[in-house]
């Protein structure tokens, strides 16, 4: 190679090297400034997200406070105090983020002070509700201090966000300007080295696209993570609600309470669905809607035959995802064709006994999770209803005389104590009638024990027919009966006793297609406070009056006061 050419090549290489070095330095400096601008933009985005978290946190404090004031549940109270802690932590993080900006730092400081004041009012309201009740808490809410503070917080939050967005626009403009300068510098510096410029440009393009893809992937991952966390929170909340529902069912004392608990739980667990509980009547020929809640897209009849429900006929869950395309139960009223709707029937059965069914309807097809909740609710309610029915059967058996259907002696003693105490507190009278069938042994000898049982059963029905709602008719033992008459004085009780004696005397008892021998009754009457004040004494003096009636010839009413006079 000629020396001159070598020199020119060398000079060109030197120039190219210098140009490349200059370009490299210029690009490095420009890139550093661009990345610095980008970092500030990212920082501003972080501040905006933090401000949104702050605002959401104070809203969560308000929501959890409202939940606690409305329901009084400890779970909401715990969520309220947890929300206050999260709000303070969120504001502390925001203050760190804006520490480099004096104006924003001052705004966030004021925002933190206002938020703290609002949370103090919220905690004072919750404390007033816990200690003094709903009215005290309501007075604090009606005072409007919390609402005013929230308005100031919202205004200051909007001002802070606006300032940060203005800062964002400035920083974005700066970043764009830096990028523009970088491109111009690169184009001018690499005019003599287009190949190197192409390589550098290509590299930058690849790097930019890679970063964009990485950011997009990160955003998708964050979105998926948030959705998963929300789903987990929902499942945890549903699990807690189901656990609470099961515990409440165990504490229910009757069917009405169990249905009320079910209605409240379903409204919280499935707020978008209308629901109803249907129970089979004792006659087994009709099913009646007992509890209804929510807005039903597909209304259902309140009274229906068991054959009108596919779930009862098949003994399993029956779902219609689209009522316009599927076959609905006969009790469901299909809405117009332009209204999308679905419905679900779940039988209530336990130990082979079908007690009714749960009915739900909504606009959309039930999700798998919602269907699982419905089935779980049906299982819990079925067991609860079965247990309540068993308890009621055992309770009736423990307090009722199986022959006459009247209350037994144990229930008499418990009820007399209770009614006597109630009447004494209210300064009201209470009377007791002791009723004994005359010559019952002779009647038994004449007609046999079956005839005697027929007579006792008929007398029991007579006492029930003649009793007021507040009266308590009992079989004291053998052929002896007791009638407790709350809030009735001696004269009124005497008239009732005479009427009862006349009805027994005129009673016709049929047994084995024949009319049995008529019987009469002797009745002893005692009342409180005139004859006795204690339950045992009242029964004793009424019994003495009864035996006086026996001695005087039977078929009569004797007052305890007359026994004392004698």
PyMOL commands that set and color helices and strands:
alter all, ss='L'
color gray80, all
select helices_A, chain A and resi 3-71+74-97+102-132+134-142+145-189+194-251+255-269+306-308+310-314+368-399+409-425+440-466+490-505+535-551+560-565
alter helices_A, ss='H'
color red, helices_A
select strands_A, chain A and resi 274-280+287-293+303-304+318-320+342-350+353-362+430-437+472-477+480-486+510-511+514-515+521-528+557-559
alter strands_A, ss='S'
color yellow, strands_A
deselect
rebuild
show_as cartoon
